[in-house]
Amino acid sequence: MGEERHARRLVRAVDTNVLVRFIARDDPGQTVVAEQMLVGGAFIPLTVLLETASVLRSNYQCSPGDVAAALSVILALPGVVVPEPEMVRWAIGRSAKGAQIADMIHIATSRHQAAFATFDHGVARAAGPDSPVPVETLR
């Protein structure tokens, strides 16, 4: 494992508060540090993306479109790495159109499965025709 870690460039993973400081810019000192951290290269776990979206919606009253735009800016930074970047971008794009980002990330990361099953009838509509996996609505 140690050899594998040295074979690829490793960056630090960041917490939700780093992303929130970068987006909200409500603490000048921490905003500078967050910018340096992200521009210098950072790994963002999917759970951090989800929590960031939740914090922005609940604590900062951001609209789904504003959340999607903010996350897209972060993902566009050259040193930022996320798991399954194409699928994350798809999920963010769907959330910009009103879908729940958590549902879309669940679907996106299930793309190698037969289907994504849910009792929520709105999830299939929200995922749209380009869903990476069929969404099955249970009864």
Buried (B, 14 or more C-beta within 10 A) or exposed (E): EEEEEEEEEEBEEBBBBBBBBBBBEEEEEBBEEBBEBBEEBBBBBBEBBBBBBBBBBEEBEBEBEBBBBBBBEBBEBEEBBBEBEEBBBBBBBBBBEEBBBBBBBBBBBBBEEEEBEBEEEEBBEBBBEEBBBEBEBEE
